[in-house]
Amino acid sequence: MADFEKVGALILCGDCLLLCRKGRDTSQLILPGGRIEPGESELDCLARELREELGAVSVQSAAHLGTYQDRAALDDPAAAKTVRIALYHTELCGEPAPSSEIVELVWFGPDADRSRLSPILINRILPDLYARGILPWGAALP
């Protein structure tokens, strides 16, 4: 069992995906989304977290892509934790803007610096999405 159970959103615009940077805990880029609260479904969590983190947006559609587990994105190396993310491909209604704990939104493309990414994105999610043809990047991931 993972230390953190989360739901994440894959939001694409052309060949870029929307990532976030928090103002605390990590400087790495992460997916929009967050922790599931007791009694909350994954889709309810996704809708709530996207409103909290991205402002006046709503989920227009959501399709489950997979569930991934890896090291959590924490800057403190002594805090070795794991995260499990149920990933949904979503389309948004509204214009996303950083809100709540999110200090930056980044449209991350195929030529962007992958060293800025969280471990679960580098090790699990991006390779899987590329292999399945979901991520429209023209070059294989390292």
CYANA upper distance limits for C-alpha pairs under 8 A (distance plus 0.5 A):
  2 ALA  CA     69 GLN  CA      7.93
  2 ALA  CA     81 LYS  CA      8.19
  2 ALA  CA     82 THR  CA      5.63
  2 ALA  CA     83 VAL  CA      5.84
  2 ALA  CA     84 ARG  CA      6.27
  3 ASP  CA     81 LYS  CA      6.38
  3 ASP  CA     82 THR  CA      5.69
  3 ASP  CA     83 VAL  CA      6.39
  3 ASP  CA     84 ARG  CA      8.38
  4 PHE  CA     35 ARG  CA      7.51
  4 PHE  CA     72 ALA  CA      8.41
  4 PHE  CA     81 LYS  CA      8.31
  4 PHE  CA     82 THR  CA      6.90
  4 PHE  CA     83 VAL  CA      5.15
  4 PHE  CA     84 ARG  CA      6.68
  5 GLU  CA     35 ARG  CA      6.29
  5 GLU  CA     36 ILE  CA      6.87
  5 GLU  CA     83 VAL  CA      6.62
  5 GLU  CA     84 ARG  CA      5.59
  5 GLU  CA     85 ILE  CA      6.79
  6 LYS  CA     33 GLY  CA      7.60
  6 LYS  CA     34 GLY  CA      5.55
  6 LYS  CA     35 ARG  CA      4.80
  6 LYS  CA     36 ILE  CA      6.19
  6 LYS  CA     83 VAL  CA      7.71
  6 LYS  CA     84 ARG  CA      6.53
  6 LYS  CA     85 ILE  CA      5.28
  6 LYS  CA     86 ALA  CA      6.90
  7 VAL  CA     33 GLY  CA      6.03
  7 VAL  CA     34 GLY  CA      6.07
  7 VAL  CA     35 ARG  CA      7.01
  7 VAL  CA     36 ILE  CA      7.42
  7 VAL  CA     42 GLU  CA      6.77
  7 VAL  CA     45 CYS  CA      7.44
  7 VAL  CA     46 LEU  CA      6.55
  7 VAL  CA     85 ILE  CA      5.68
  7 VAL  CA     86 ALA  CA      5.25
  7 VAL  CA     87 LEU  CA      6.44
  7 VAL  CA     88 TYR  CA      8.09
  8 GLY  CA     31 LEU  CA      6.21
  8 GLY  CA     32 PRO  CA      6.21
  8 GLY  CA     33 GLY  CA      4.92
  8 GLY  CA     34 GLY  CA      7.06
  8 GLY  CA     46 LEU  CA      7.42
  8 GLY  CA     85 ILE  CA      6.60
  8 GLY  CA     86 ALA  CA      6.62
  8 GLY  CA     87 LEU  CA      5.30
  8 GLY  CA     88 TYR  CA      6.74
  9 ALA  CA     31 LEU  CA      6.68
  9 ALA  CA     32 PRO  CA      6.04
  9 ALA  CA     33 GLY  CA      6.49
  9 ALA  CA     46 LEU  CA      7.79
  9 ALA  CA     87 LEU  CA      6.36
  9 ALA  CA     88 TYR  CA      5.60
  9 ALA  CA     89 HIS  CA      6.36
  9 ALA  CA     90 THR  CA      6.59
 10 LEU  CA     17 LEU  CA      7.27
 10 LEU  CA     18 LEU  CA      7.67
 10 LEU  CA     31 LEU  CA      7.61
 10 LEU  CA     32 PRO  CA      8.31
 10 LEU  CA     87 LEU  CA      7.36
 10 LEU  CA     88 TYR  CA      6.45
 10 LEU  CA     89 HIS  CA      5.09
 10 LEU  CA     90 THR  CA      6.46
 11 ILE  CA     17 LEU  CA      6.04
 11 ILE  CA     18 LEU  CA      6.02
 11 ILE  CA     89 HIS  CA      6.76
 11 ILE  CA     90 THR  CA      6.07
 11 ILE  CA     91 GLU  CA      6.72
 11 ILE  CA     92 LEU  CA      8.22
 12 LEU  CA     16 CYS  CA      6.17
 12 LEU  CA     17 LEU  CA      4.97
 12 LEU  CA     18 LEU  CA      6.94
 12 LEU  CA     91 GLU  CA      8.37
 13 CYS  CA     17 LEU  CA      6.76
 13 CYS  CA     18 LEU  CA      8.33
 15 ASP  CA    109 GLY  CA      6.58
 15 ASP  CA    110 PRO  CA      7.70
 15 ASP  CA    135 LEU  CA      7.85
 15 ASP  CA    136 PRO  CA      6.13
 15 ASP  CA    137 TRP  CA      6.94
 16 CYS  CA    107 TRP  CA      6.00
 16 CYS  CA    108 PHE  CA      5.56
 16 CYS  CA    109 GLY  CA      4.82
 16 CYS  CA    110 PRO  CA      7.69
 17 LEU  CA    107 TRP  CA      5.91
 17 LEU  CA    108 PHE  CA      5.73
 17 LEU  CA    109 GLY  CA      7.11
 18 LEU  CA     31 LEU  CA      7.69
 18 LEU  CA     32 PRO  CA      8.06
 18 LEU  CA    105 LEU  CA      7.35
 18 LEU  CA    106 VAL  CA      6.28
 18 LEU  CA    107 TRP  CA      5.22
 18 LEU  CA    108 PHE  CA      6.72
 19 LEU  CA     29 LEU  CA      6.44
 19 LEU  CA     30 ILE  CA      6.00
 19 LEU  CA     31 LEU  CA      5.46
 19 LEU  CA     32 PRO  CA      6.71
 19 LEU  CA    105 LEU  CA      6.30
 19 LEU  CA    106 VAL  CA      5.68
 19 LEU  CA    107 TRP  CA      6.85
 19 LEU  CA    108 PHE  CA      7.17
 20 CYS  CA     29 LEU  CA      5.90
 20 CYS  CA     30 ILE  CA      5.77
 20 CYS  CA     31 LEU  CA      6.51
 20 CYS  CA     32 PRO  CA      6.54
 20 CYS  CA    102 ILE  CA      6.97
 20 CYS  CA    103 VAL  CA      8.11
 20 CYS  CA    104 GLU  CA      6.20
 20 CYS  CA    105 LEU  CA      5.13
 20 CYS  CA    106 VAL  CA      6.61
 21 ARG  CA     26 THR  CA      8.15
 21 ARG  CA     27 SER  CA      6.84
 21 ARG  CA     28 GLN  CA      6.85
 21 ARG  CA     29 LEU  CA      5.52
 21 ARG  CA     30 ILE  CA      6.83
 21 ARG  CA    102 ILE  CA      6.30
 21 ARG  CA    103 VAL  CA      6.43
 21 ARG  CA    104 GLU  CA      5.64
 21 ARG  CA    105 LEU  CA      7.03
 22 LYS  CA     26 THR  CA      7.10
 22 LYS  CA     27 SER  CA      7.35
 22 LYS  CA     29 LEU  CA      8.50
 22 LYS  CA    101 GLU  CA      6.09
 22 LYS  CA    102 ILE  CA      4.92
 22 LYS  CA    103 VAL  CA      5.99
 22 LYS  CA    104 GLU  CA      7.57
 23 GLY  CA     27 SER  CA      8.13
 23 GLY  CA    101 GLU  CA      6.37
 23 GLY  CA    102 ILE  CA      6.60
 23 GLY  CA    103 VAL  CA      6.06
 24 ARG  CA    101 GLU  CA      8.06
 25 ASP  CA     73 ALA  CA      8.44
 25 ASP  CA     74 LEU  CA      6.09
 25 ASP  CA     75 ASP  CA      6.66
 25 ASP  CA     76 ASP  CA      8.19
 26 THR  CA     73 ALA  CA      6.54
 26 THR  CA     74 LEU  CA      5.35
 26 THR  CA     75 ASP  CA      5.36
 27 SER  CA     74 LEU  CA      8.47
 27 SER  CA     75 ASP  CA      7.28
 27 SER  CA    116 ARG  CA      8.35
 28 GLN  CA     73 ALA  CA      7.08
 28 GLN  CA     74 LEU  CA      8.48
 28 GLN  CA     75 ASP  CA      8.47
 28 GLN  CA    116 ARG  CA      5.76
 28 GLN  CA    117 LEU  CA      5.81
 28 GLN  CA    118 SER  CA      5.87
 29 LEU  CA    116 ARG  CA      6.39
 29 LEU  CA    117 LEU  CA      5.30
 29 LEU  CA    118 SER  CA      6.31
 30 ILE  CA     73 ALA  CA      8.18
 30 ILE  CA    117 LEU  CA      7.18
 30 ILE  CA    118 SER  CA      6.42
 30 ILE  CA    121 LEU  CA      8.07
 32 PRO  CA     49 GLU  CA      8.13
 32 PRO  CA     50 LEU  CA      7.07
 32 PRO  CA     53 GLU  CA      7.58
 32 PRO  CA     54 LEU  CA      8.43
 33 GLY  CA     45 CYS  CA      8.36
 33 GLY  CA     46 LEU  CA      6.43
 33 GLY  CA     49 GLU  CA      5.70
 33 GLY  CA     50 LEU  CA      6.46
 33 GLY  CA     53 GLU  CA      8.07
 34 GLY  CA     45 CYS  CA      7.86
 34 GLY  CA     46 LEU  CA      7.83
 34 GLY  CA     49 GLU  CA      6.37
 35 ARG  CA     45 CYS  CA      7.85
 36 ILE  CA     40 GLU  CA      6.76
 36 ILE  CA     41 SER  CA      7.92
 36 ILE  CA     42 GLU  CA      7.26
 36 ILE  CA     45 CYS  CA      6.12
 37 GLU  CA     45 CYS  CA      7.74
 40 GLU  CA     44 ASP  CA      6.63
 40 GLU  CA     45 CYS  CA      6.72
 41 SER  CA     45 CYS  CA      6.62
 42 GLU  CA     46 LEU  CA      6.62
 42 GLU  CA     86 ALA  CA      8.21
 43 LEU  CA     47 ALA  CA      6.72
 43 LEU  CA     62 ALA  CA      8.37
 44 ASP  CA     48 ARG  CA      6.67
 45 CYS  CA     49 GLU  CA      6.42
 46 LEU  CA     50 LEU  CA      6.54
 47 ALA  CA     51 ARG  CA      6.81
 47 ALA  CA     58 SER  CA      7.06
 47 ALA  CA     59 VAL  CA      6.50
 48 ARG  CA     52 GLU  CA      6.74
 49 GLU  CA     53 GLU  CA      6.45
 50 LEU  CA     54 LEU  CA      5.86
 50 LEU  CA     55 GLY  CA      7.80
 50 LEU  CA     57 VAL  CA      7.55
 50 LEU  CA     58 SER  CA      7.79
 50 LEU  CA     59 VAL  CA      8.34
 51 ARG  CA     55 GLY  CA      5.59
 51 ARG  CA     56 ALA  CA      6.55
 51 ARG  CA     57 VAL  CA      6.21
 51 ARG  CA     58 SER  CA      7.11
 52 GLU  CA     99 SER  CA      6.89
 52 GLU  CA    100 SER  CA      6.61
 53 GLU  CA     97 ALA  CA      8.33
 53 GLU  CA     98 PRO  CA      6.61
 53 GLU  CA     99 SER  CA      5.27
 53 GLU  CA    100 SER  CA      6.13
 53 GLU  CA    101 GLU  CA      7.38
 53 GLU  CA    102 ILE  CA      6.44
 54 LEU  CA     96 PRO  CA      5.28
 54 LEU  CA     97 ALA  CA      5.44
 54 LEU  CA     98 PRO  CA      5.74
 54 LEU  CA     99 SER  CA      6.01
 54 LEU  CA    102 ILE  CA      8.45
 55 GLY  CA     96 PRO  CA      6.59
 55 GLY  CA     97 ALA  CA      6.18
 55 GLY  CA     98 PRO  CA      7.24
 55 GLY  CA     99 SER  CA      6.12
 56 ALA  CA     94 GLY  CA      6.82
 56 ALA  CA     95 GLU  CA      7.68
 56 ALA  CA     96 PRO  CA      7.60
 57 VAL  CA     92 LEU  CA      6.76
 57 VAL  CA     93 CYS  CA      5.97
 57 VAL  CA     94 GLY  CA      5.09
 57 VAL  CA     95 GLU  CA      6.92
 57 VAL  CA     96 PRO  CA      6.85
 58 SER  CA     92 LEU  CA      6.16
 58 SER  CA     93 CYS  CA      5.71
 58 SER  CA     94 GLY  CA      7.28
 59 VAL  CA     90 THR  CA      7.01
 59 VAL  CA     91 GLU  CA      6.55
 59 VAL  CA     92 LEU  CA      5.41
 59 VAL  CA     93 CYS  CA      6.82
 60 GLN  CA     90 THR  CA      7.48
 60 GLN  CA     91 GLU  CA      5.81
 60 GLN  CA     92 LEU  CA      5.82
 60 GLN  CA     93 CYS  CA      6.38
 61 SER  CA     89 HIS  CA      8.47
 61 SER  CA     90 THR  CA      5.95
 61 SER  CA     91 GLU  CA      6.09
 61 SER  CA     92 LEU  CA      8.11
 62 ALA  CA     88 TYR  CA      6.24
 62 ALA  CA     89 HIS  CA      6.01
 62 ALA  CA     90 THR  CA      5.00
 62 ALA  CA     91 GLU  CA      7.50
 63 ALA  CA     88 TYR  CA      5.69
 63 ALA  CA     89 HIS  CA      5.73
 63 ALA  CA     90 THR  CA      7.18
 64 HIS  CA     86 ALA  CA      7.92
 64 HIS  CA     87 LEU  CA      6.50
 64 HIS  CA     88 TYR  CA      4.88
 64 HIS  CA     89 HIS  CA      6.94
 65 LEU  CA     86 ALA  CA      8.29
 65 LEU  CA     87 LEU  CA      6.07
 65 LEU  CA     88 TYR  CA      5.95
 65 LEU  CA     89 HIS  CA      7.01
 66 GLY  CA     86 ALA  CA      6.53
 66 GLY  CA     87 LEU  CA      6.07
 66 GLY  CA     88 TYR  CA      7.99
 67 THR  CA     84 ARG  CA      7.42
 67 THR  CA     85 ILE  CA      6.02
 67 THR  CA     86 ALA  CA      4.82
 67 THR  CA     87 LEU  CA      6.44
 68 TYR  CA     84 ARG  CA      6.08
 68 TYR  CA     85 ILE  CA      5.81
 68 TYR  CA     86 ALA  CA      7.11
 68 TYR  CA     87 LEU  CA      8.20
 68 TYR  CA    120 ILE  CA      7.89
 68 TYR  CA    124 ARG  CA      7.00
 68 TYR  CA    125 ILE  CA      7.31
 69 GLN  CA     82 THR  CA      7.50
 69 GLN  CA     83 VAL  CA      6.12
 69 GLN  CA     84 ARG  CA      4.83
 69 GLN  CA     85 ILE  CA      6.91
 69 GLN  CA    120 ILE  CA      7.23
 69 GLN  CA    124 ARG  CA      7.98
 70 ASP  CA     82 THR  CA      6.06
 70 ASP  CA     83 VAL  CA      6.25
 70 ASP  CA     84 ARG  CA      7.35
 70 ASP  CA    119 PRO  CA      7.23
 70 ASP  CA    120 ILE  CA      5.63
 70 ASP  CA    123 ASN  CA      8.17
 70 ASP  CA    124 ARG  CA      7.89
 71 ARG  CA     80 ALA  CA      7.72
 71 ARG  CA     81 LYS  CA      6.43
 71 ARG  CA     82 THR  CA      4.89
 71 ARG  CA     83 VAL  CA      6.50
 71 ARG  CA    119 PRO  CA      6.52
 71 ARG  CA    120 ILE  CA      6.92
 72 ALA  CA     80 ALA  CA      7.98
 72 ALA  CA     81 LYS  CA      5.95
 72 ALA  CA     82 THR  CA      5.28
 72 ALA  CA     83 VAL  CA      5.48
 72 ALA  CA    118 SER  CA      7.97
 72 ALA  CA    119 PRO  CA      7.49
 72 ALA  CA    120 ILE  CA      7.72
 73 ALA  CA    118 SER  CA      5.71
 73 ALA  CA    119 PRO  CA      6.99
 73 ALA  CA    120 ILE  CA      8.37
 74 LEU  CA     79 ALA  CA      7.50
 74 LEU  CA     80 ALA  CA      8.45
 97 ALA  CA    105 LEU  CA      7.65
 98 PRO  CA    102 ILE  CA      5.75
 98 PRO  CA    103 VAL  CA      6.19
 98 PRO  CA    104 GLU  CA      6.32
 98 PRO  CA    105 LEU  CA      6.63
 99 SER  CA    103 VAL  CA      7.54
108 PHE  CA    112 ALA  CA      6.62
110 PRO  CA    137 TRP  CA      6.20
110 PRO  CA    138 GLY  CA      8.22
110 PRO  CA    139 ALA  CA      8.26
114 ARG  CA    122 ILE  CA      7.81
117 LEU  CA    121 LEU  CA      6.77
117 LEU  CA    122 ILE  CA      6.89
118 SER  CA    122 ILE  CA      6.99
119 PRO  CA    123 ASN  CA      6.27
119 PRO  CA    124 ARG  CA      8.35
120 ILE  CA    124 ARG  CA      5.78
120 ILE  CA    125 ILE  CA      6.71
121 LEU  CA    125 ILE  CA      5.30
121 LEU  CA    126 LEU  CA      6.00
122 ILE  CA    126 LEU  CA      6.49
122 ILE  CA    127 PRO  CA      7.72
123 ASN  CA    127 PRO  CA      7.37
124 ARG  CA    128 ASP  CA      6.75
125 ILE  CA    129 LEU  CA      6.63
126 LEU  CA    130 TYR  CA      6.49
126 LEU  CA    135 LEU  CA      8.06
126 LEU  CA    141 LEU  CA      8.20
127 PRO  CA    131 ALA  CA      6.55
127 PRO  CA    141 LEU  CA      6.81
128 ASP  CA    132 ARG  CA      6.65
129 LEU  CA    133 GLY  CA      6.70
129 LEU  CA    134 ILE  CA      5.54
129 LEU  CA    135 LEU  CA      5.78
130 TYR  CA    134 ILE  CA      6.47
130 TYR  CA    135 LEU  CA      5.37
130 TYR  CA    136 PRO  CA      7.60
130 TYR  CA    137 TRP  CA      7.54
130 TYR  CA    140 ALA  CA      7.91
130 TYR  CA    141 LEU  CA      8.07
